[in-house]
Amino acid sequence: MAKVIIFSGAGISAESGISTFRDSDGLWENYKIEEICSAGCLDWNYDATIEFYDKRREDIADKLPNKAHTEVCKLQKMFPKEIKIITQNVDDMFEKAGCNDTLHLHGFLREVRCEACGFLDDIGYEKLSNVYDACPRCHHNLRPNVVFFGEAAPKYADLYKELQDCEMLVVIGTSGNVINTDMFLNSQIRYSILNNLEPSPAINDTLYKKVLYKKATEAIDEIVSDVKRFLDT
């Protein structure tokens, strides 16, 4: 397992123009979360839910990784066995930046899956109906491979495994409302960095060794320098 975990949330992708449900504009404006992003919505609101995620895939097609994504990926390539990238984001900005083993805790927007047989496929930025009418294996309805509110998140088990050997934690762009990173800061963590645009009531910033309240693209050079220094000691 890696010594350094770089844990990111929506804030790292904000500068790439990707909005979240917390934003007051963009794709989420005309939808209610409980109707298109909550457990059970596929049972009674399937067509509208699929339409929404088709639009989300289309929306990220032309989005590009920003400096924070690219610098994190460069850093991981320098220390492939020592750094693990873990994100709450379902976008593909790290992949576009060159990463191929990012742990997506809440799923991956380009993928669709079958709950009945486990079929999984990356359909890129296409509408689901342009690729599949139903699961090619069992003919069950397909769904976005994204964790909805109220659903289990199986990748959390991988997160906790990675944390077992973590000695440095870097948190970038998360409010702490979905996953409170404060709970990761046990005695095993020797150094920690929190980088958010502004303070969040869900995060106790006094627990972190270094706090950077600025855009991820403005903080990333200092973060990269600190990670390199930590790994060289």
C-alpha positions as protocol buffer text, in pm:
chain_id: "A"
residue {
  index: 1
  type: MET
  ca { x: 0 y: 0 z: 0 }
}
residue {
  index: 2
  type: ALA
  ca { x: 106 y: 359 z: -59 }
}
residue {
  index: 3
  type: LYS
  ca { x: 261 y: 589 z: 201 }
}
residue {
  index: 4
  type: VAL
  ca { x: 89 y: 898 z: 62 }
}
residue {
  index: 5
  type: ILE
  ca { x: -281 y: 928 z: -16 }
}
residue {
  index: 6
  type: ILE
  ca { x: -404 y: 1221 z: -222 }
}
residue {
  index: 7
  type: PHE
  ca { x: -775 y: 1242 z: -151 }
}
residue {
  index: 8
  type: SER
  ca { x: -988 y: 1474 z: -363 }
}
residue {
  index: 9
  type: GLY
  ca { x: -1340 y: 1602 z: -392 }
}
residue {
  index: 10
  type: ALA
  ca { x: -1539 y: 1828 z: -621 }
}
residue {
  index: 11
  type: GLY
  ca { x: -1313 y: 2127 z: -554 }
}
residue {
  index: 12
  type: ILE
  ca { x: -1027 y: 1985 z: -758 }
}
residue {
  index: 13
  type: SER
  ca { x: -1250 y: 1963 z: -1067 }
}
residue {
  index: 14
  type: ALA
  ca { x: -1431 y: 2294 z: -1019 }
}
residue {
  index: 15
  type: GLU
  ca { x: -1162 y: 2480 z: -1213 }
}
residue {
  index: 16
  type: SER
  ca { x: -1220 y: 2243 z: -1504 }
}
residue {
  index: 17
  type: GLY
  ca { x: -1579 y: 2364 z: -1521 }
}
residue {
  index: 18
  type: ILE
  ca { x: -1744 y: 2058 z: -1370 }
}
residue {
  index: 19
  type: SER
  ca { x: -2036 y: 2144 z: -1143 }
}
residue {
  index: 20
  type: THR
  ca { x: -2181 y: 1939 z: -858 }
}
residue {
  index: 21
  type: PHE
  ca { x: -2521 y: 1912 z: -696 }
}
residue {
  index: 22
  type: ARG
  ca { x: -2412 y: 2180 z: -447 }
}
residue {
  index: 23
  type: ASP
  ca { x: -2390 y: 2437 z: -725 }
}
residue {
  index: 24
  type: SER
  ca { x: -2691 y: 2656 z: -795 }
}
residue {
  index: 25
  type: ASP
  ca { x: -2652 y: 2643 z: -1172 }
}
residue {
  index: 26
  type: GLY
  ca { x: -2556 y: 2400 z: -1445 }
}
residue {
  index: 27
  type: LEU
  ca { x: -2699 y: 2053 z: -1501 }
}
residue {
  index: 28
  type: TRP
  ca { x: -2834 y: 2011 z: -1149 }
}
residue {
  index: 29
  type: GLU
  ca { x: -3051 y: 2323 z: -1158 }
}
residue {
  index: 30
  type: ASN
  ca { x: -3354 y: 2162 z: -1323 }
}
residue {
  index: 31
  type: TYR
  ca { x: -3346 y: 1834 z: -1133 }
}
residue {
  index: 32
  type: LYS
  ca { x: -3426 y: 1722 z: -781 }
}
residue {
  index: 33
  type: ILE
  ca { x: -3157 y: 1504 z: -625 }
}
residue {
  index: 34
  type: GLU
  ca { x: -3411 y: 1264 z: -479 }
}
residue {
  index: 35
  type: GLU
  ca { x: -3553 y: 1201 z: -827 }
}
residue {
  index: 36
  type: ILE
  ca { x: -3232 y: 1128 z: -1018 }
}
residue {
  index: 37
  type: CYS
  ca { x: -2960 y: 1053 z: -761 }
}
residue {
  index: 38
  type: SER
  ca { x: -3117 y: 864 z: -472 }
}
residue {
  index: 39
  type: ALA
  ca { x: -3155 y: 494 z: -398 }
}
residue {
  index: 40
  type: GLY
  ca { x: -3461 y: 356 z: -574 }
}
residue {
  index: 41
  type: CYS
  ca { x: -3500 y: 631 z: -833 }
}
residue {
  index: 42
  type: LEU
  ca { x: -3420 y: 388 z: -1114 }
}
residue {
  index: 43
  type: ASP
  ca { x: -3725 y: 183 z: -1016 }
}
residue {
  index: 44
  type: TRP
  ca { x: -3977 y: 462 z: -1062 }
}
residue {
  index: 45
  type: ASN
  ca { x: -3794 y: 730 z: -1260 }
}
residue {
  index: 46
  type: TYR
  ca { x: -3567 y: 531 z: -1488 }
}
residue {
  index: 47
  type: ASP
  ca { x: -3596 y: 733 z: -1809 }
}
residue {
  index: 48
  type: ALA
  ca { x: -3538 y: 1071 z: -1645 }
}
residue {
  index: 49
  type: THR
  ca { x: -3244 y: 935 z: -1443 }
}
residue {
  index: 50
  type: ILE
  ca { x: -3078 y: 789 z: -1752 }
}
residue {
  index: 51
  type: GLU
  ca { x: -3139 y: 1113 z: -1941 }
}
residue {
  index: 52
  type: PHE
  ca { x: -2969 y: 1312 z: -1665 }
}
residue {
  index: 53
  type: TYR
  ca { x: -2658 y: 1094 z: -1663 }
}
residue {
  index: 54
  type: ASP
  ca { x: -2646 y: 1098 z: -2041 }
}
residue {
  index: 55
  type: LYS
  ca { x: -2626 y: 1477 z: -2010 }
}
residue {
  index: 56
  type: ARG
  ca { x: -2355 y: 1452 z: -1744 }
}
residue {
  index: 57
  type: ARG
  ca { x: -2141 y: 1232 z: -1968 }
}
residue {
  index: 58
  type: GLU
  ca { x: -2192 y: 1472 z: -2256 }
}
residue {
  index: 59
  type: ASP
  ca { x: -2099 y: 1762 z: -2028 }
}
residue {
  index: 60
  type: ILE
  ca { x: -1757 y: 1621 z: -1935 }
}
residue {
  index: 61
  type: ALA
  ca { x: -1665 y: 1520 z: -2291 }
}
residue {
  index: 62
  type: ASP
  ca { x: -1492 y: 1850 z: -2367 }
}
residue {
  index: 63
  type: LYS
  ca { x: -1375 y: 1927 z: -2015 }
}
residue {
  index: 64
  type: LEU
  ca { x: -999 y: 1919 z: -1957 }
}
residue {
  index: 65
  type: PRO
  ca { x: -792 y: 1843 z: -1648 }
}
residue {
  index: 66
  type: ASN
  ca { x: -648 y: 2147 z: -1478 }
}
residue {
  index: 67
  type: LYS
  ca { x: -304 y: 2201 z: -1330 }
}
residue {
  index: 68
  type: ALA
  ca { x: -398 y: 2028 z: -1005 }
}
residue {
  index: 69
  type: HIS
  ca { x: -493 y: 1707 z: -1185 }
}
residue {
  index: 70
  type: THR
  ca { x: -187 y: 1705 z: -1409 }
}
residue {
  index: 71
  type: GLU
  ca { x: 60 y: 1780 z: -1130 }
}
residue {
  index: 72
  type: VAL
  ca { x: -86 y: 1510 z: -907 }
}
residue {
  index: 73
  type: CYS
  ca { x: -53 y: 1260 z: -1192 }
}
residue {
  index: 74
  type: LYS
  ca { x: 306 y: 1365 z: -1263 }
}
residue {
  index: 75
  type: LEU
  ca { x: 382 y: 1319 z: -896 }
}
residue {
  index: 76
  type: GLN
  ca { x: 233 y: 971 z: -890 }
}
residue {
  index: 77
  type: LYS
  ca { x: 434 y: 872 z: -1196 }
}
residue {
  index: 78
  type: MET
  ca { x: 750 y: 978 z: -1010 }
}
residue {
  index: 79
  type: PHE
  ca { x: 653 y: 768 z: -704 }
}
residue {
  index: 80
  type: PRO
  ca { x: 416 y: 500 z: -838 }
}
residue {
  index: 81
  type: LYS
  ca { x: 450 y: 270 z: -537 }
}
residue {
  index: 82
  type: GLU
  ca { x: 433 y: 546 z: -278 }
}
residue {
  index: 83
  type: ILE
  ca { x: 132 y: 753 z: -388 }
}
residue {
  index: 84
  type: LYS
  ca { x: -233 y: 654 z: -422 }
}
residue {
  index: 85
  type: ILE
  ca { x: -491 y: 886 z: -578 }
}
residue {
  index: 86
  type: ILE
  ca { x: -837 y: 849 z: -429 }
}
residue {
  index: 87
  type: THR
  ca { x: -1129 y: 1065 z: -537 }
}
residue {
  index: 88
  type: GLN
  ca { x: -1493 y: 1113 z: -455 }
}
residue {
  index: 89
  type: ASN
  ca { x: -1544 y: 1247 z: -807 }
}
residue {
  index: 90
  type: VAL
  ca { x: -1706 y: 1047 z: -1085 }
}
residue {
  index: 91
  type: ASP
  ca { x: -1551 y: 1253 z: -1366 }
}
residue {
  index: 92
  type: ASP
  ca { x: -1253 y: 1142 z: -1573 }
}
residue {
  index: 93
  type: MET
  ca { x: -1018 y: 1436 z: -1520 }
}
residue {
  index: 94
  type: PHE
  ca { x: -745 y: 1223 z: -1362 }
}
residue {
  index: 95
  type: GLU
  ca { x: -773 y: 974 z: -1647 }
}
residue {
  index: 96
  type: LYS
  ca { x: -745 y: 1253 z: -1904 }
}
residue {
  index: 97
  type: ALA
  ca { x: -440 y: 1378 z: -1716 }
}
residue {
  index: 98
  type: GLY
  ca { x: -275 y: 1038 z: -1762 }
}
residue {
  index: 99
  type: CYS
  ca { x: -364 y: 837 z: -1453 }
}
residue {
  index: 100
  type: ASN
  ca { x: -486 y: 481 z: -1494 }
}
residue {
  index: 101
  type: ASP
  ca { x: -534 y: 350 z: -1140 }
}
residue {
  index: 102
  type: THR
  ca { x: -733 y: 618 z: -961 }
}
residue {
  index: 103
  type: LEU
  ca { x: -968 y: 483 z: -696 }
}
residue {
  index: 104
  type: HIS
  ca { x: -1313 y: 632 z: -765 }
}
residue {
  index: 105
  type: LEU
  ca { x: -1508 y: 588 z: -442 }
}
residue {
  index: 106
  type: HIS
  ca { x: -1845 y: 686 z: -587 }
}
residue {
  index: 107
  type: GLY
  ca { x: -1819 y: 527 z: -929 }
}
residue {
  index: 108
  type: PHE
  ca { x: -1715 y: 641 z: -1274 }
}
residue {
  index: 109
  type: LEU
  ca { x: -1946 y: 845 z: -1496 }
}
residue {
  index: 110
  type: ARG
  ca { x: -1839 y: 691 z: -1826 }
}
residue {
  index: 111
  type: GLU
  ca { x: -1934 y: 342 z: -1710 }
}
residue {
  index: 112
  type: VAL
  ca { x: -2267 y: 163 z: -1710 }
}
residue {
  index: 113
  type: ARG
  ca { x: -2340 y: -161 z: -1530 }
}
residue {
  index: 114
  type: CYS
  ca { x: -2602 y: -426 z: -1480 }
}
residue {
  index: 115
  type: GLU
  ca { x: -2723 y: -488 z: -1126 }
}
residue {
  index: 116
  type: ALA
  ca { x: -2852 y: -833 z: -1222 }
}
residue {
  index: 117
  type: CYS
  ca { x: -2539 y: -996 z: -1370 }
}
residue {
  index: 118
  type: GLY
  ca { x: -2255 y: -753 z: -1304 }
}
residue {
  index: 119
  type: PHE
  ca { x: -2188 y: -655 z: -1666 }
}
residue {
  index: 120
  type: LEU
  ca { x: -1975 y: -338 z: -1681 }
}
residue {
  index: 121
  type: ASP
  ca { x: -1871 y: -124 z: -1976 }
}
residue {
  index: 122
  type: ASP
  ca { x: -1713 y: 214 z: -2044 }
}
residue {
  index: 123
  type: ILE
  ca { x: -1934 y: 383 z: -2302 }
}
residue {
  index: 124
  type: GLY
  ca { x: -1735 y: 704 z: -2310 }
}
residue {
  index: 125
  type: TYR
  ca { x: -1954 y: 1009 z: -2353 }
}
residue {
  index: 126
  type: GLU
  ca { x: -2235 y: 841 z: -2548 }
}
residue {
  index: 127
  type: LYS
  ca { x: -2601 y: 829 z: -2460 }
}
residue {
  index: 128
  type: LEU
  ca { x: -2681 y: 490 z: -2312 }
}
residue {
  index: 129
  type: SER
  ca { x: -2949 y: 421 z: -2576 }
}
residue {
  index: 130
  type: ASN
  ca { x: -2694 y: 479 z: -2853 }
}
residue {
  index: 131
  type: VAL
  ca { x: -2488 y: 188 z: -2722 }
}
residue {
  index: 132
  type: TYR
  ca { x: -2723 y: -54 z: -2545 }
}
residue {
  index: 133
  type: ASP
  ca { x: -3097 y: -111 z: -2529 }
}
residue {
  index: 134
  type: ALA
  ca { x: -3042 y: -341 z: -2231 }
}
residue {
  index: 135
  type: CYS
  ca { x: -2772 y: -558 z: -2077 }
}
residue {
  index: 136
  type: PRO
  ca { x: -2615 y: -766 z: -2358 }
}
residue {
  index: 137
  type: ARG
  ca { x: -2578 y: -1062 z: -2121 }
}
residue {
  index: 138
  type: CYS
  ca { x: -2910 y: -1087 z: -1940 }
}
residue {
  index: 139
  type: HIS
  ca { x: -3130 y: -815 z: -2094 }
}
residue {
  index: 140
  type: HIS
  ca { x: -3180 y: -640 z: -1761 }
}
residue {
  index: 141
  type: ASN
  ca { x: -3186 y: -260 z: -1755 }
}
residue {
  index: 142
  type: LEU
  ca { x: -2845 y: -95 z: -1733 }
}
residue {
  index: 143
  type: ARG
  ca { x: -2765 y: 190 z: -1497 }
}
residue {
  index: 144
  type: PRO
  ca { x: -2490 y: 448 z: -1450 }
}
residue {
  index: 145
  type: ASN
  ca { x: -2201 y: 304 z: -1250 }
}
residue {
  index: 146
  type: VAL
  ca { x: -2239 y: 581 z: -995 }
}
residue {
  index: 147
  type: VAL
  ca { x: -2327 y: 549 z: -627 }
}
residue {
  index: 148
  type: PHE
  ca { x: -2657 y: 721 z: -551 }
}
residue {
  index: 149
  type: PHE
  ca { x: -2743 y: 872 z: -214 }
}
residue {
  index: 150
  type: GLY
  ca { x: -2860 y: 597 z: 17 }
}
residue {
  index: 151
  type: GLU
  ca { x: -2678 y: 321 z: -170 }
}
residue {
  index: 152
  type: ALA
  ca { x: -2381 y: 119 z: -46 }
}
residue {
  index: 153
  type: ALA
  ca { x: -2040 y: 231 z: -170 }
}
residue {
  index: 154
  type: PRO
  ca { x: -1833 y: -88 z: -211 }
}
residue {
  index: 155
  type: LYS
  ca { x: -1510 y: 98 z: -290 }
}
residue {
  index: 156
  type: TYR
  ca { x: -1499 y: 232 z: 67 }
}
residue {
  index: 157
  type: ALA
  ca { x: -1349 y: -105 z: 165 }
}
residue {
  index: 158
  type: ASP
  ca { x: -1056 y: -30 z: -69 }
}
residue {
  index: 159
  type: LEU
  ca { x: -1021 y: 316 z: 85 }
}
residue {
  index: 160
  type: TYR
  ca { x: -984 y: 172 z: 434 }
}
residue {
  index: 161
  type: LYS
  ca { x: -728 y: -82 z: 312 }
}
residue {
  index: 162
  type: GLU
  ca { x: -520 y: 199 z: 162 }
}
residue {
  index: 163
  type: LEU
  ca { x: -540 y: 398 z: 485 }
}
residue {
  index: 164
  type: GLN
  ca { x: -379 y: 115 z: 680 }
}
residue {
  index: 165
  type: ASP
  ca { x: -32 y: 205 z: 547 }
}
residue {
  index: 166
  type: CYS
  ca { x: -85 y: 576 z: 490 }
}
residue {
  index: 167
  type: GLU
  ca { x: 169 y: 808 z: 654 }
}
residue {
  index: 168
  type: MET
  ca { x: 85 y: 1132 z: 470 }
}
residue {
  index: 169
  type: LEU
  ca { x: -264 y: 1248 z: 382 }
}
residue {
  index: 170
  type: VAL
  ca { x: -334 y: 1525 z: 132 }
}
residue {
  index: 171
  type: VAL
  ca { x: -696 y: 1642 z: 111 }
}
residue {
  index: 172
  type: ILE
  ca { x: -793 y: 1861 z: -185 }
}
residue {
  index: 173
  type: GLY
  ca { x: -1130 y: 2018 z: -253 }
}
residue {
  index: 174
  type: THR
  ca { x: -1380 y: 1846 z: -26 }
}
residue {
  index: 175
  type: SER
  ca { x: -1633 y: 1991 z: 216 }
}
residue {
  index: 176
  type: GLY
  ca { x: -1624 y: 1686 z: 440 }
}
residue {
  index: 177
  type: ASN
  ca { x: -2002 y: 1654 z: 426 }
}
residue {
  index: 178
  type: VAL
  ca { x: -2002 y: 1317 z: 248 }
}
residue {
  index: 179
  type: ILE
  ca { x: -1676 y: 1177 z: 382 }
}
residue {
  index: 180
  type: ASN
  ca { x: -1525 y: 1353 z: 681 }
}
residue {
  index: 181
  type: THR
  ca { x: -1150 y: 1320 z: 630 }
}
residue {
  index: 182
  type: ASP
  ca { x: -1086 y: 1420 z: 993 }
}
residue {
  index: 183
  type: MET
  ca { x: -1151 y: 1059 z: 1090 }
}
residue {
  index: 184
  type: PHE
  ca { x: -853 y: 946 z: 882 }
}
residue {
  index: 185
  type: LEU
  ca { x: -606 y: 1141 z: 1097 }
}
residue {
  index: 186
  type: ASN
  ca { x: -487 y: 878 z: 1341 }
}
residue {
  index: 187
  type: SER
  ca { x: -145 y: 859 z: 1506 }
}
residue {
  index: 188
  type: GLN
  ca { x: -9 y: 674 z: 1203 }
}
residue {
  index: 189
  type: ILE
  ca { x: -45 y: 984 z: 983 }
}
residue {
  index: 190
  type: ARG
  ca { x: 279 y: 1178 z: 1026 }
}
residue {
  index: 191
  type: TYR
  ca { x: 192 y: 1470 z: 801 }
}
residue {
  index: 192
  type: SER
  ca { x: -133 y: 1607 z: 661 }
}
residue {
  index: 193
  type: ILE
  ca { x: -238 y: 1886 z: 425 }
}
residue {
  index: 194
  type: LEU
  ca { x: -583 y: 2033 z: 380 }
}
residue {
  index: 195
  type: ASN
  ca { x: -647 y: 2238 z: 67 }
}
residue {
  index: 196
  type: ASN
  ca { x: -990 y: 2390 z: 23 }
}
residue {
  index: 197
  type: LEU
  ca { x: -1112 y: 2715 z: -124 }
}
residue {
  index: 198
  type: GLU
  ca { x: -1255 y: 2816 z: 214 }
}
residue {
  index: 199
  type: PRO
  ca { x: -1323 y: 2668 z: 560 }
}
residue {
  index: 200
  type: SER
  ca { x: -1597 y: 2409 z: 596 }
}
residue {
  index: 201
  type: PRO
  ca { x: -1800 y: 2358 z: 915 }
}
residue {
  index: 202
  type: ALA
  ca { x: -1769 y: 1982 z: 859 }
}
residue {
  index: 203
  type: ILE
  ca { x: -1388 y: 1985 z: 879 }
}
residue {
  index: 204
  type: ASN
  ca { x: -1175 y: 2067 z: 1184 }
}
residue {
  index: 205
  type: ASP
  ca { x: -879 y: 2232 z: 1016 }
}
residue {
  index: 206
  type: THR
  ca { x: -678 y: 2244 z: 1342 }
}
residue {
  index: 207
  type: LEU
  ca { x: -618 y: 1870 z: 1302 }
}
residue {
  index: 208
  type: TYR
  ca { x: -411 y: 1919 z: 987 }
}
residue {
  index: 209
  type: LYS
  ca { x: -41 y: 2006 z: 987 }
}
residue {
  index: 210
  type: LYS
  ca { x: -81 y: 2248 z: 696 }
}
residue {
  index: 211
  type: VAL
  ca { x: -392 y: 2427 z: 574 }
}
residue {
  index: 212
  type: LEU
  ca { x: -410 y: 2602 z: 236 }
}
residue {
  index: 213
  type: TYR
  ca { x: -724 y: 2801 z: 171 }
}
residue {
  index: 214
  type: LYS
  ca { x: -690 y: 2876 z: -197 }
}
residue {
  index: 215
  type: LYS
  ca { x: -774 y: 2725 z: -535 }
}
residue {
  index: 216
  type: ALA
  ca { x: -630 y: 2380 z: -598 }
}
residue {
  index: 217
  type: THR
  ca { x: -435 y: 2510 z: -898 }
}
residue {
  index: 218
  type: GLU
  ca { x: -275 y: 2775 z: -676 }
}
residue {
  index: 219
  type: ALA
  ca { x: -189 y: 2535 z: -395 }
}
residue {
  index: 220
  type: ILE
  ca { x: -65 y: 2240 z: -598 }
}
residue {
  index: 221
  type: ASP
  ca { x: 299 y: 2348 z: -639 }
}
residue {
  index: 222
  type: GLU
  ca { x: 341 y: 2372 z: -262 }
}
residue {
  index: 223
  type: ILE
  ca { x: 162 y: 2041 z: -213 }
}
residue {
  index: 224
  type: VAL
  ca { x: 385 y: 1865 z: -467 }
}
residue {
  index: 225
  type: SER
  ca { x: 695 y: 2009 z: -301 }
}
residue {
  index: 226
  type: ASP
  ca { x: 582 y: 1889 z: 42 }
}
residue {
  index: 227
  type: VAL
  ca { x: 505 y: 1539 z: -85 }
}
residue {
  index: 228
  type: LYS
  ca { x: 845 y: 1512 z: -252 }
}
residue {
  index: 229
  type: ARG
  ca { x: 1017 y: 1631 z: 64 }
}
residue {
  index: 230
  type: PHE
  ca { x: 822 y: 1382 z: 274 }
}
residue {
  index: 231
  type: LEU
  ca { x: 909 y: 1088 z: 49 }
}
residue {
  index: 232
  type: ASP
  ca { x: 1275 y: 1186 z: 33 }
}
residue {
  index: 233
  type: THR
  ca { x: 1316 y: 1182 z: 410 }
}
